[in-house]
């Protein structure tokens, strides 16, 4: 239990931020997964566009770093290129 008023406020703030970050991270992972599971190139490109937007918003909100988002986007684009080359 917090002993100070400011510590009690931090408990509330931390819980609110944790829930927000979890929601953003869940949405981000779902967007990445949709690109990985795309059936064809067109749906993959649409999913990549959505995933890029979701990743950029996660960066803007401080959930992940720019480098992490860049790495995800790069790997997803490479995945699509390889998928298009094999079909």
N, CA, C and O atoms as a CHARMM CRD file, in Angstrom:
* protein
*
  348
    1    1 UNK  N      0.84200  -1.19000   0.00000 PROA 1      0.00000
    2    1 UNK  CA     0.00000   0.00000   0.00000 PROA 1      0.00000
    3    1 UNK  C      0.88400   1.25100   0.00000 PROA 1      0.00000
    4    1 UNK  O      1.88200   1.32100   0.71800 PROA 1      0.00000
    5    2 UNK  N      0.50600   2.21500  -0.80300 PROA 2      0.00000
    6    2 UNK  CA     1.27800   3.45800  -0.83800 PROA 2      0.00000
    7    2 UNK  C      1.09200   4.25400   0.45900 PROA 2      0.00000
    8    2 UNK  O      0.00300   4.30200   1.03000 PROA 2      0.00000
    9    3 UNK  N      2.17700   4.86900   0.90000 PROA 3      0.00000
   10    3 UNK  CA     2.12700   5.64300   2.13400 PROA 3      0.00000
   11    3 UNK  C      1.91700   7.12800   1.89200 PROA 3      0.00000
   12    3 UNK  O      1.52000   7.86200   2.79700 PROA 3      0.00000
   13    4 UNK  N      2.18600   7.57200   0.65600 PROA 4      0.00000
   14    4 UNK  CA     2.06100   9.00100   0.34200 PROA 4      0.00000
   15    4 UNK  C      1.00400   9.20200  -0.72400 PROA 4      0.00000
   16    4 UNK  O      0.70600   8.30500  -1.51100 PROA 4      0.00000
   17    5 UNK  N      0.44700  10.39400  -0.73000 PROA 5      0.00000
   18    5 UNK  CA    -0.58900  10.71700  -1.70000 PROA 5      0.00000
   19    5 UNK  C     -0.04800  10.60100  -3.12400 PROA 5      0.00000
   20    5 UNK  O     -0.74000  10.09700  -4.00900 PROA 5      0.00000
   21    6 UNK  N      1.17300  11.06000  -3.35000 PROA 6      0.00000
   22    6 UNK  CA     1.75900  11.00900  -4.69000 PROA 6      0.00000
   23    6 UNK  C      1.98800   9.55900  -5.13300 PROA 6      0.00000
   24    6 UNK  O      1.84400   9.23800  -6.31300 PROA 6      0.00000
   25    7 UNK  N      2.34400   8.68800  -4.18500 PROA 7      0.00000
   26    7 UNK  CA     2.54800   7.28500  -4.51100 PROA 7      0.00000
   27    7 UNK  C      1.22000   6.62700  -4.88300 PROA 7      0.00000
   28    7 UNK  O      1.17100   5.78200  -5.77700 PROA 7      0.00000
   29    8 UNK  N      0.16300   7.00900  -4.20900 PROA 8      0.00000
   30    8 UNK  CA    -1.16800   6.47900  -4.53100 PROA 8      0.00000
   31    8 UNK  C     -1.58500   6.92800  -5.92800 PROA 8      0.00000
   32    8 UNK  O     -2.18100   6.15700  -6.68000 PROA 8      0.00000
   33    9 UNK  N     -1.27200   8.17200  -6.27200 PROA 9      0.00000
   34    9 UNK  CA    -1.57900   8.67300  -7.61400 PROA 9      0.00000
   35    9 UNK  C     -0.80200   7.89800  -8.66900 PROA 9      0.00000
   36    9 UNK  O     -1.32700   7.59400  -9.74100 PROA 9      0.00000
   37   10 UNK  N      0.46500   7.57700  -8.35700 PROA 10     0.00000
   38   10 UNK  CA     1.28100   6.83700  -9.31400 PROA 10     0.00000
   39   10 UNK  C      0.71900   5.43800  -9.56100 PROA 10     0.00000
   40   10 UNK  O      0.79500   4.92700 -10.67900 PROA 10     0.00000
   41   11 UNK  N      0.16000   4.82000  -8.53100 PROA 11     0.00000
   42   11 UNK  CA    -0.44500   3.49800  -8.69600 PROA 11     0.00000
   43   11 UNK  C     -1.57500   3.57200  -9.71700 PROA 11     0.00000
   44   11 UNK  O     -1.68200   2.71800 -10.59700 PROA 11     0.00000
   45   12 UNK  N     -2.40500   4.58400  -9.59700 PROA 12     0.00000
   46   12 UNK  CA    -3.52700   4.76400 -10.52400 PROA 12     0.00000
   47   12 UNK  C     -3.01500   5.06100 -11.93400 PROA 12     0.00000
   48   12 UNK  O     -3.48000   4.46900 -12.90800 PROA 12     0.00000
   49   13 UNK  N     -2.05700   5.98000 -12.03400 PROA 13     0.00000
   50   13 UNK  CA    -1.50800   6.37000 -13.33800 PROA 13     0.00000
   51   13 UNK  C     -0.81000   5.20400 -14.01200 PROA 13     0.00000
   52   13 UNK  O     -0.98000   4.98300 -15.21100 PROA 13     0.00000
   53   14 UNK  N     -0.02000   4.45400 -13.24600 PROA 14     0.00000
   54   14 UNK  CA     0.69900   3.31800 -13.80700 PROA 14     0.00000
   55   14 UNK  C     -0.26000   2.26100 -14.35900 PROA 14     0.00000
   56   14 UNK  O     -0.01400   1.68800 -15.42000 PROA 14     0.00000
   57   15 UNK  N     -1.32800   2.01300 -13.65100 PROA 15     0.00000
   58   15 UNK  CA    -2.30600   1.02000 -14.10300 PROA 15     0.00000
   59   15 UNK  C     -2.99800   1.49000 -15.38300 PROA 15     0.00000
   60   15 UNK  O     -3.22400   0.70000 -16.29900 PROA 15     0.00000
   61   16 UNK  N     -3.33000   2.76600 -15.43900 PROA 16     0.00000
   62   16 UNK  CA    -3.97400   3.32700 -16.63300 PROA 16     0.00000
   63   16 UNK  C     -3.03100   3.24100 -17.83200 PROA 16     0.00000
   64   16 UNK  O     -3.44600   2.85700 -18.92600 PROA 16     0.00000
   65   17 UNK  N     -1.76300   3.59800 -17.62600 PROA 17     0.00000
   66   17 UNK  CA    -0.77800   3.54800 -18.70200 PROA 17     0.00000
   67   17 UNK  C     -0.50900   2.10800 -19.14200 PROA 17     0.00000
   68   17 UNK  O     -0.33800   1.84200 -20.33100 PROA 17     0.00000
   69   18 UNK  N     -0.47100   1.18500 -18.18800 PROA 18     0.00000
   70   18 UNK  CA    -0.22700  -0.21200 -18.50900 PROA 18     0.00000
   71   18 UNK  C     -1.33900  -0.76100 -19.40100 PROA 18     0.00000
   72   18 UNK  O     -1.07100  -1.46500 -20.37500 PROA 18     0.00000
   73   19 UNK  N     -2.57400  -0.43800 -19.06700 PROA 19     0.00000
   74   19 UNK  CA    -3.71500  -0.90800 -19.86100 PROA 19     0.00000
   75   19 UNK  C     -3.67100  -0.30800 -21.26800 PROA 19     0.00000
   76   19 UNK  O     -3.95200  -1.00100 -22.24600 PROA 19     0.00000
   77   20 UNK  N     -3.32600   0.95800 -21.37100 PROA 20     0.00000
   78   20 UNK  CA    -3.23600   1.63900 -22.66700 PROA 20     0.00000
   79   20 UNK  C     -2.14300   1.02200 -23.52400 PROA 20     0.00000
   80   20 UNK  O     -2.35200   0.74000 -24.70400 PROA 20     0.00000
   81   21 UNK  N     -0.96400   0.81200 -22.91800 PROA 21     0.00000
   82   21 UNK  CA     0.14900   0.21700 -23.64900 PROA 21     0.00000
   83   21 UNK  C     -0.17200  -1.20300 -24.09700 PROA 21     0.00000
   84   21 UNK  O      0.20300  -1.60600 -25.19800 PROA 21     0.00000
   85   22 UNK  N     -0.86400  -1.96400 -23.25100 PROA 22     0.00000
   86   22 UNK  CA    -1.22700  -3.33700 -23.60700 PROA 22     0.00000
   87   22 UNK  C     -2.17300  -3.34800 -24.79700 PROA 22     0.00000
   88   22 UNK  O     -2.05000  -4.19800 -25.67800 PROA 22     0.00000
   89   23 UNK  N     -3.10900  -2.41700 -24.83200 PROA 23     0.00000
   90   23 UNK  CA    -4.05900  -2.34600 -25.94600 PROA 23     0.00000
   91   23 UNK  C     -3.34200  -1.99100 -27.24600 PROA 23     0.00000
   92   23 UNK  O     -3.61900  -2.57100 -28.29600 PROA 23     0.00000
   93   24 UNK  N     -2.42700  -1.04100 -27.16600 PROA 24     0.00000
   94   24 UNK  CA    -1.67100  -0.63100 -28.35400 PROA 24     0.00000
   95   24 UNK  C     -0.79300  -1.76800 -28.84100 PROA 24     0.00000
   96   24 UNK  O     -0.72600  -2.03100 -30.04200 PROA 24     0.00000
   97   25 UNK  N     -0.12200  -2.44100 -27.92200 PROA 25     0.00000
   98   25 UNK  CA     0.77100  -3.54500 -28.28000 PROA 25     0.00000
   99   25 UNK  C     -0.01700  -4.71700 -28.88700 PROA 25     0.00000
  100   25 UNK  O      0.44800  -5.35100 -29.83400 PROA 25     0.00000
  101   26 UNK  N     -1.19800  -5.00200 -28.34400 PROA 26     0.00000
  102   26 UNK  CA    -2.04000  -6.07000 -28.87600 PROA 26     0.00000
  103   26 UNK  C     -2.47100  -5.74800 -30.30300 PROA 26     0.00000
  104   26 UNK  O     -2.43000  -6.61100 -31.18000 PROA 26     0.00000
  105   27 UNK  N     -2.88000  -4.51300 -30.52900 PROA 27     0.00000
  106   27 UNK  CA    -3.28800  -4.10100 -31.87400 PROA 27     0.00000
  107   27 UNK  C     -2.10400  -4.18700 -32.84200 PROA 27     0.00000
  108   27 UNK  O     -2.26000  -4.60000 -33.99100 PROA 27     0.00000
  109   28 UNK  N     -0.94100  -3.79800 -32.37000 PROA 28     0.00000
  110   28 UNK  CA     0.26700  -3.84100 -33.18400 PROA 28     0.00000
  111   28 UNK  C      0.59200  -5.28400 -33.58300 PROA 28     0.00000
  112   28 UNK  O      0.87600  -5.55700 -34.74900 PROA 28     0.00000
  113   29 UNK  N      0.55100  -6.18900 -32.63600 PROA 29     0.00000
  114   29 UNK  CA     0.86800  -7.59100 -32.91100 PROA 29     0.00000
  115   29 UNK  C     -0.14300  -8.20300 -33.87200 PROA 29     0.00000
  116   29 UNK  O      0.22400  -9.00000 -34.73600 PROA 29     0.00000
  117   30 UNK  N     -1.40900  -7.83700 -33.72700 PROA 30     0.00000
  118   30 UNK  CA    -2.43900  -8.34700 -34.63100 PROA 30     0.00000
  119   30 UNK  C     -2.20900  -7.84600 -36.05200 PROA 30     0.00000
  120   30 UNK  O     -2.40900  -8.58900 -37.01400 PROA 30     0.00000
  121   31 UNK  N     -1.79000  -6.59100 -36.18900 PROA 31     0.00000
  122   31 UNK  CA    -1.52200  -6.03100 -37.51800 PROA 31     0.00000
  123   31 UNK  C     -0.34600  -6.72500 -38.17600 PROA 31     0.00000
  124   31 UNK  O     -0.37900  -7.01200 -39.37300 PROA 31     0.00000
  125   32 UNK  N      0.69700  -6.99800 -37.39900 PROA 32     0.00000
  126   32 UNK  CA     1.87200  -7.69600 -37.92800 PROA 32     0.00000
  127   32 UNK  C      1.48100  -9.11800 -38.33800 PROA 32     0.00000
  128   32 UNK  O      1.91100  -9.61300 -39.38000 PROA 32     0.00000
  129   33 UNK  N      0.67800  -9.75400 -37.52200 PROA 33     0.00000
  130   33 UNK  CA     0.24500 -11.11500 -37.80900 PROA 33     0.00000
  131   33 UNK  C     -0.58000 -11.17900 -39.09200 PROA 33     0.00000
  132   33 UNK  O     -0.46800 -12.13700 -39.85700 PROA 33     0.00000
  133   34 UNK  N     -1.40500 -10.16300 -39.32700 PROA 34     0.00000
  134   34 UNK  CA    -2.23500 -10.15800 -40.53000 PROA 34     0.00000
  135   34 UNK  C     -1.38300 -10.07100 -41.79700 PROA 34     0.00000
  136   34 UNK  O     -1.75500 -10.62700 -42.83100 PROA 34     0.00000
  137   35 UNK  N     -0.24700  -9.38200 -41.72700 PROA 35     0.00000
  138   35 UNK  CA     0.65700  -9.32100 -42.87300 PROA 35     0.00000
  139   35 UNK  C      1.29400 -10.69200 -43.08100 PROA 35     0.00000
  140   35 UNK  O      1.37800 -11.17200 -44.21200 PROA 35     0.00000
  141   36 UNK  N      1.73600 -11.31600 -42.01200 PROA 36     0.00000
  142   36 UNK  CA     2.39800 -12.61000 -42.10400 PROA 36     0.00000
  143   36 UNK  C      1.45900 -13.69200 -42.65300 PROA 36     0.00000
  144   36 UNK  O      1.90200 -14.60800 -43.34600 PROA 36     0.00000
  145   37 UNK  N      0.16700 -13.58400 -42.34300 PROA 37     0.00000
  146   37 UNK  CA    -0.78100 -14.61400 -42.74500 PROA 37     0.00000
  147   37 UNK  C     -1.54200 -14.25800 -44.01600 PROA 37     0.00000
  148   37 UNK  O     -2.49900 -14.94600 -44.37200 PROA 37     0.00000
  149   38 UNK  N     -1.13900 -13.20900 -44.69700 PROA 38     0.00000
  150   38 UNK  CA    -1.82900 -12.80000 -45.92800 PROA 38     0.00000
  151   38 UNK  C     -1.74700 -13.91600 -46.96200 PROA 38     0.00000
  152   38 UNK  O     -0.70800 -14.55100 -47.13800 PROA 38     0.00000
  153   39 UNK  N     -2.87100 -14.13700 -47.64000 PROA 39     0.00000
  154   39 UNK  CA    -2.95100 -15.22200 -48.61100 PROA 39     0.00000
  155   39 UNK  C     -2.28200 -14.86900 -49.93100 PROA 39     0.00000
  156   39 UNK  O     -1.66100 -15.72100 -50.56600 PROA 39     0.00000
  157   40 UNK  N     -2.40900 -13.61600 -50.34000 PROA 40     0.00000
  158   40 UNK  CA    -1.82600 -13.21600 -51.61800 PROA 40     0.00000
  159   40 UNK  C     -1.14400 -11.85800 -51.48400 PROA 40     0.00000
  160   40 UNK  O     -1.18900 -11.22200 -50.43000 PROA 40     0.00000
  161   41 UNK  N     -0.51200 -11.43000 -52.57600 PROA 41     0.00000
  162   41 UNK  CA     0.29100 -10.20100 -52.55700 PROA 41     0.00000
  163   41 UNK  C     -0.57100  -8.96200 -52.29400 PROA 41     0.00000
  164   41 UNK  O     -0.17700  -8.08900 -51.52100 PROA 41     0.00000
  165   42 UNK  N     -1.74000  -8.88100 -52.92900 PROA 42     0.00000
  166   42 UNK  CA    -2.59600  -7.70300 -52.77800 PROA 42     0.00000
  167   42 UNK  C     -3.07400  -7.53200 -51.34300 PROA 42     0.00000
  168   42 UNK  O     -2.98600  -6.44000 -50.78200 PROA 42     0.00000
  169   43 UNK  N     -3.57600  -8.60100 -50.75200 PROA 43     0.00000
  170   43 UNK  CA    -4.03900  -8.50200 -49.36100 PROA 43     0.00000
  171   43 UNK  C     -2.86200  -8.24000 -48.42700 PROA 43     0.00000
  172   43 UNK  O     -3.00600  -7.56400 -47.40900 PROA 43     0.00000
  173   44 UNK  N     -1.69900  -8.78000 -48.78100 PROA 44     0.00000
  174   44 UNK  CA    -0.50700  -8.52800 -47.98500 PROA 44     0.00000
  175   44 UNK  C     -0.08500  -7.07600 -48.01900 PROA 44     0.00000
  176   44 UNK  O      0.32400  -6.51900 -47.00000 PROA 44     0.00000
  177   45 UNK  N     -0.18300  -6.45300 -49.19600 PROA 45     0.00000
  178   45 UNK  CA     0.17900  -5.03500 -49.32000 PROA 45     0.00000
  179   45 UNK  C     -0.77600  -4.15700 -48.53200 PROA 45     0.00000
  180   45 UNK  O     -0.35500  -3.19500 -47.89000 PROA 45     0.00000
  181   46 UNK  N     -2.07100  -4.48700 -48.57900 PROA 46     0.00000
  182   46 UNK  CA    -3.05100  -3.72400 -47.79300 PROA 46     0.00000
  183   46 UNK  C     -2.79500  -3.89900 -46.29700 PROA 46     0.00000
  184   46 UNK  O     -2.87200  -2.94100 -45.52800 PROA 46     0.00000
  185   47 UNK  N     -2.49600  -5.11400 -45.90100 PROA 47     0.00000
  186   47 UNK  CA    -2.20100  -5.38200 -44.49200 PROA 47     0.00000
  187   47 UNK  C     -0.92400  -4.67000 -44.05900 PROA 47     0.00000
  188   47 UNK  O     -0.83000  -4.18000 -42.93400 PROA 47     0.00000
  189   48 UNK  N      0.06300  -4.61400 -44.96200 PROA 48     0.00000
  190   48 UNK  CA     1.32200  -3.91700 -44.64700 PROA 48     0.00000
  191   48 UNK  C      1.07800  -2.43000 -44.45000 PROA 48     0.00000
  192   48 UNK  O      1.65700  -1.81800 -43.55200 PROA 48     0.00000
  193   49 UNK  N      0.23400  -1.85000 -45.27500 PROA 49     0.00000
  194   49 UNK  CA    -0.08500  -0.42500 -45.14300 PROA 49     0.00000
  195   49 UNK  C     -0.72100  -0.15400 -43.77600 PROA 49     0.00000
  196   49 UNK  O     -0.37200   0.81200 -43.09900 PROA 49     0.00000
  197   50 UNK  N     -1.65000  -1.01300 -43.38600 PROA 50     0.00000
  198   50 UNK  CA    -2.30400  -0.87400 -42.07800 PROA 50     0.00000
  199   50 UNK  C     -1.30300  -1.08700 -40.93900 PROA 50     0.00000
  200   50 UNK  O     -1.29500  -0.33700 -39.96200 PROA 50     0.00000
  201   51 UNK  N     -0.46600  -2.10700 -41.07300 PROA 51     0.00000
  202   51 UNK  CA     0.51300  -2.41100 -40.03000 PROA 51     0.00000
  203   51 UNK  C      1.51100  -1.27100 -39.86200 PROA 51     0.00000
  204   51 UNK  O      1.90300  -0.94500 -38.74200 PROA 51     0.00000
  205   52 UNK  N      1.92100  -0.66600 -40.97400 PROA 52     0.00000
  206   52 UNK  CA     2.84900   0.46400 -40.91200 PROA 52     0.00000
  207   52 UNK  C      2.24800   1.60800 -40.12000 PROA 52     0.00000
  208   52 UNK  O      2.91600   2.22600 -39.29000 PROA 52     0.00000
  209   53 UNK  N      0.98100   1.88300 -40.38500 PROA 53     0.00000
  210   53 UNK  CA     0.28800   2.94700 -39.66400 PROA 53     0.00000
  211   53 UNK  C      0.19300   2.64100 -38.17100 PROA 53     0.00000
  212   53 UNK  O      0.43200   3.51200 -37.33500 PROA 53     0.00000
  213   54 UNK  N     -0.15500   1.40300 -37.84600 PROA 54     0.00000
  214   54 UNK  CA    -0.27800   0.99200 -36.44100 PROA 54     0.00000
  215   54 UNK  C      1.07600   1.08100 -35.73500 PROA 54     0.00000
  216   54 UNK  O      1.15800   1.53600 -34.59400 PROA 54     0.00000
  217   55 UNK  N      2.13200   0.64500 -36.41800 PROA 55     0.00000
  218   55 UNK  CA     3.47800   0.71300 -35.83400 PROA 55     0.00000
  219   55 UNK  C      3.89300   2.16300 -35.59200 PROA 55     0.00000
  220   55 UNK  O      4.44700   2.48800 -34.54200 PROA 55     0.00000
  221   56 UNK  N      3.62500   3.02800 -36.56400 PROA 56     0.00000
  222   56 UNK  CA     3.98100   4.44300 -36.40400 PROA 56     0.00000
  223   56 UNK  C      3.22200   5.08400 -35.24900 PROA 56     0.00000
  224   56 UNK  O      3.77200   5.92800 -34.54100 PROA 56     0.00000
  225   57 UNK  N      1.96900   4.69300 -35.05100 PROA 57     0.00000
  226   57 UNK  CA     1.20400   5.22900 -33.92700 PROA 57     0.00000
  227   57 UNK  C      1.74600   4.70800 -32.59400 PROA 57     0.00000
  228   57 UNK  O      1.74700   5.42800 -31.59600 PROA 57     0.00000
  229   58 UNK  N      2.20000   3.46300 -32.58300 PROA 58     0.00000
  230   58 UNK  CA     2.79500   2.90900 -31.36200 PROA 58     0.00000
  231   58 UNK  C      4.06900   3.67000 -31.00200 PROA 58     0.00000
  232   58 UNK  O      4.35600   3.89000 -29.82500 PROA 58     0.00000
  233   59 UNK  N      4.83100   4.07100 -32.02400 PROA 59     0.00000
  234   59 UNK  CA     6.03400   4.88000 -31.78700 PROA 59     0.00000
  235   59 UNK  C      5.64300   6.24000 -31.23100 PROA 59     0.00000
  236   59 UNK  O      6.24900   6.72100 -30.27400 PROA 59     0.00000
  237   60 UNK  N      4.63400   6.85900 -31.82700 PROA 60     0.00000
  238   60 UNK  CA     4.20300   8.19400 -31.39900 PROA 60     0.00000
  239   60 UNK  C      3.73000   8.18800 -29.94400 PROA 60     0.00000
  240   60 UNK  O      3.89200   9.17800 -29.23100 PROA 60     0.00000
  241   61 UNK  N      3.15400   7.08500 -29.51300 PROA 61     0.00000
  242   61 UNK  CA     2.66100   6.98800 -28.13900 PROA 61     0.00000
  243   61 UNK  C      3.71400   6.45600 -27.17300 PROA 61     0.00000
  244   61 UNK  O      3.45600   6.33900 -25.97500 PROA 61     0.00000
  245   62 UNK  N      4.89600   6.13600 -27.68700 PROA 62     0.00000
  246   62 UNK  CA     5.99800   5.73000 -26.81500 PROA 62     0.00000
  247   62 UNK  C      5.97200   4.28300 -26.38200 PROA 62     0.00000
  248   62 UNK  O      6.65500   3.91400 -25.42700 PROA 62     0.00000
  249   63 UNK  N      5.19300   3.44600 -27.06700 PROA 63     0.00000
  250   63 UNK  CA     5.11300   2.04200 -26.67800 PROA 63     0.00000
  251   63 UNK  C      6.32400   1.27400 -27.19100 PROA 63     0.00000
  252   63 UNK  O      6.84000   0.39700 -26.49900 PROA 63     0.00000
  253   64 UNK  N      6.78700   1.60000 -28.41300 PROA 64     0.00000
  254   64 UNK  CA     7.99400   1.00700 -28.97600 PROA 64     0.00000
  255   64 UNK  C      8.88200   2.12900 -29.50600 PROA 64     0.00000
  256   64 UNK  O      8.43400   3.26400 -29.67000 PROA 64     0.00000
  257   65 UNK  N     10.13200   1.80200 -29.77000 PROA 65     0.00000
  258   65 UNK  CA    11.05400   2.81100 -30.27800 PROA 65     0.00000
  259   65 UNK  C     10.98100   2.86800 -31.80700 PROA 65     0.00000
  260   65 UNK  O     10.43900   1.97000 -32.45100 PROA 65     0.00000
  261   66 UNK  N     11.53500   3.93600 -32.36700 PROA 66     0.00000
  262   66 UNK  CA    11.56200   4.08900 -33.82600 PROA 66     0.00000
  263   66 UNK  C     12.29800   2.93900 -34.48600 PROA 66     0.00000
  264   66 UNK  O     11.87100   2.42800 -35.52100 PROA 66     0.00000
  265   67 UNK  N     13.40100   2.53700 -33.88400 PROA 67     0.00000
  266   67 UNK  CA    14.21100   1.46100 -34.45600 PROA 67     0.00000
  267   67 UNK  C     13.43400   0.14800 -34.49800 PROA 67     0.00000
  268   67 UNK  O     13.53000  -0.60100 -35.47000 PROA 67     0.00000
  269   68 UNK  N     12.67400  -0.12800 -33.46000 PROA 68     0.00000
  270   68 UNK  CA    11.88000  -1.35000 -33.41100 PROA 68     0.00000
  271   68 UNK  C     10.82100  -1.33600 -34.50700 PROA 68     0.00000
  272   68 UNK  O     10.62400  -2.33500 -35.20000 PROA 68     0.00000
  273   69 UNK  N     10.14500  -0.21000 -34.66300 PROA 69     0.00000
  274   69 UNK  CA     9.12200  -0.09200 -35.71200 PROA 69     0.00000
  275   69 UNK  C      9.74900  -0.24500 -37.08300 PROA 69     0.00000
  276   69 UNK  O      9.18900  -0.91100 -37.95400 PROA 69     0.00000
  277   70 UNK  N     10.89400   0.36100 -37.28000 PROA 70     0.00000
  278   70 UNK  CA    11.59100   0.27800 -38.55300 PROA 70     0.00000
  279   70 UNK  C     11.97500  -1.17200 -38.85500 PROA 70     0.00000
  280   70 UNK  O     11.84600  -1.62500 -39.99200 PROA 70     0.00000
  281   71 UNK  N     12.43500  -1.87900 -37.86400 PROA 71     0.00000
  282   71 UNK  CA    12.82100  -3.27800 -38.03600 PROA 71     0.00000
  283   71 UNK  C     11.61200  -4.13500 -38.41700 PROA 71     0.00000
  284   71 UNK  O     11.70000  -4.96900 -39.31800 PROA 71     0.00000
  285   72 UNK  N     10.49100  -3.92800 -37.73400 PROA 72     0.00000
  286   72 UNK  CA     9.26600  -4.64900 -38.06100 PROA 72     0.00000
  287   72 UNK  C      8.84100  -4.37200 -39.50000 PROA 72     0.00000
  288   72 UNK  O      8.54300  -5.29600 -40.25700 PROA 72     0.00000
  289   73 UNK  N      8.81500  -3.09300 -39.86900 PROA 73     0.00000
  290   73 UNK  CA     8.36200  -2.72200 -41.21100 PROA 73     0.00000
  291   73 UNK  C      9.28200  -3.30900 -42.27700 PROA 73     0.00000
  292   73 UNK  O      8.81200  -3.79000 -43.30800 PROA 73     0.00000
  293   74 UNK  N     10.56900  -3.27100 -42.03500 PROA 74     0.00000
  294   74 UNK  CA    11.53300  -3.80600 -42.98200 PROA 74     0.00000
  295   74 UNK  C     11.34300  -5.30400 -43.16100 PROA 74     0.00000
  296   74 UNK  O     11.33400  -5.79300 -44.29100 PROA 74     0.00000
  297   75 UNK  N     11.19400  -6.02100 -42.09500 PROA 75     0.00000
  298   75 UNK  CA    11.03700  -7.47000 -42.17200 PROA 75     0.00000
  299   75 UNK  C      9.71800  -7.86100 -42.82300 PROA 75     0.00000
  300   75 UNK  O      9.65400  -8.84600 -43.55900 PROA 75     0.00000
  301   76 UNK  N      8.67000  -7.09400 -42.55500 PROA 76     0.00000
  302   76 UNK  CA     7.38200  -7.38600 -43.17600 PROA 76     0.00000
  303   76 UNK  C      7.43100  -7.14300 -44.68400 PROA 76     0.00000
  304   76 UNK  O      6.88300  -7.92300 -45.46200 PROA 76     0.00000
  305   77 UNK  N      8.09100  -6.05800 -45.09100 PROA 77     0.00000
  306   77 UNK  CA     8.22900  -5.75600 -46.51500 PROA 77     0.00000
  307   77 UNK  C      9.04500  -6.85100 -47.20100 PROA 77     0.00000
  308   77 UNK  O      8.71900  -7.27000 -48.31200 PROA 77     0.00000
  309   78 UNK  N     10.08900  -7.30500 -46.54500 PROA 78     0.00000
  310   78 UNK  CA    10.91000  -8.38000 -47.08700 PROA 78     0.00000
  311   78 UNK  C     10.09700  -9.66900 -47.21000 PROA 78     0.00000
  312   78 UNK  O     10.23200 -10.40400 -48.18800 PROA 78     0.00000
  313   79 UNK  N      9.26900  -9.93200 -46.22900 PROA 79     0.00000
  314   79 UNK  CA     8.40100 -11.11000 -46.25400 PROA 79     0.00000
  315   79 UNK  C      7.47800 -11.06200 -47.46800 PROA 79     0.00000
  316   79 UNK  O      7.29700 -12.06900 -48.15300 PROA 79     0.00000
  317   80 UNK  N      6.89300  -9.89100 -47.73600 PROA 80     0.00000
  318   80 UNK  CA     6.01300  -9.74300 -48.89300 PROA 80     0.00000
  319   80 UNK  C      6.76600  -9.92400 -50.21000 PROA 80     0.00000
  320   80 UNK  O      6.26000 -10.54700 -51.14300 PROA 80     0.00000
  321   81 UNK  N      7.97000  -9.37800 -50.27400 PROA 81     0.00000
  322   81 UNK  CA     8.76900  -9.53200 -51.48900 PROA 81     0.00000
  323   81 UNK  C      9.08200 -10.99500 -51.75800 PROA 81     0.00000
  324   81 UNK  O      9.00300 -11.45600 -52.89600 PROA 81     0.00000
  325   82 UNK  N      9.43200 -11.71300 -50.71900 PROA 82     0.00000
  326   82 UNK  CA     9.74600 -13.14000 -50.87800 PROA 82     0.00000
  327   82 UNK  C      8.49600 -13.92300 -51.27200 PROA 82     0.00000
  328   82 UNK  O      8.56000 -14.84900 -52.08000 PROA 82     0.00000
  329   83 UNK  N      7.35500 -13.53800 -50.68900 PROA 83     0.00000
  330   83 UNK  CA     6.10900 -14.21200 -51.00700 PROA 83     0.00000
  331   83 UNK  C      5.74100 -13.98000 -52.47700 PROA 83     0.00000
  332   83 UNK  O      5.28500 -14.89900 -53.15800 PROA 83     0.00000
  333   84 UNK  N      5.93800 -12.77000 -52.95500 PROA 84     0.00000
  334   84 UNK  CA     5.61800 -12.43800 -54.35000 PROA 84     0.00000
  335   84 UNK  C      6.55700 -13.15200 -55.30400 PROA 84     0.00000
  336   84 UNK  O      6.15600 -13.53600 -56.40300 PROA 84     0.00000
  337   85 UNK  N      7.80300 -13.33300 -54.89300 PROA 85     0.00000
  338   85 UNK  CA     8.79500 -13.98900 -55.75200 PROA 85     0.00000
  339   85 UNK  C      8.52300 -15.47700 -55.90500 PROA 85     0.00000
  340   85 UNK  O      8.81400 -16.05700 -56.95200 PROA 85     0.00000
  341   86 UNK  N      7.97500 -16.09100 -54.88500 PROA 86     0.00000
  342   86 UNK  CA     7.73500 -17.52500 -54.93700 PROA 86     0.00000
  343   86 UNK  C      6.45200 -17.87600 -55.66600 PROA 86     0.00000
  344   86 UNK  O      6.29300 -19.00600 -56.12800 PROA 86     0.00000
  345   87 UNK  N      5.53400 -16.92700 -55.77700 PROA 87     0.00000
  346   87 UNK  CA     4.26200 -17.22900 -56.46400 PROA 87     0.00000
  347   87 UNK  C      4.25100 -16.75800 -57.87900 PROA 87     0.00000
  348   87 UNK  O      3.25700 -16.93800 -58.58100 PROA 87     0.00000
